[in-house]
Amino acid sequence: MEQVRKLDHLWTAGDRVTFAHPDAGYEPDRLAVWKRFRLGQLLTVESIEVLAWRTEVGFVEAPGERFNSVLFEPVDDSVLKFTEEEARNPG
């Protein structure tokens, strides 16, 4: 059921997501993501393509590569802004 929920969310270029579901998708999907990203890594959507049985997403951080969207979770903008501000002003 989780996979269906993710497919219903159509991300657009510029949206931020995180690598959050390392056990989702098929083994080749998981291996491809682990080769490029760390669990929890923040990524910027470059493109998205909804196919018949999966949705593939491309990221600014991995030009020319596409990954199964079920491995990622959208990041709430308010959380993202708070986190980036904390990074600039850690005290």
Residue, then its C-alpha position, 0 to 999 in steps of 0.5 A: m500500500e505504501q508504494v501506491r501512496k508514493l506513486d500518487h504523489l507527482w513530484t516536480a523539478g525542484d522538489r526535495v526528497t530524501f533516500a528513506h526506504p532502503d528496503a523498497g523496490y527490487e534488488p537492482d533498484r536498491l543497489a543502484v541507489w546505495k551506490r550513489f546516495r546515503l540513507g537520509q541524503l537530501l536530493t533535488v528532483e530534476s525530472i520524473e517519469v511515470l511508467a506503466w509499473r513504476t515511477e522513475v525520478g532523476f536528481v540534480e545530484a546524479p545527472g543522467e541517472r534515474f531511480n525508482s521513486v519508492l525508495f524516496e520520501p518528500v521532505d516538508d518545506s518547513v522542515l527543510k528551511f529549519t534544517e538549512e537555517e540550523a546549518r548556517n547558524p549552529g549555535 
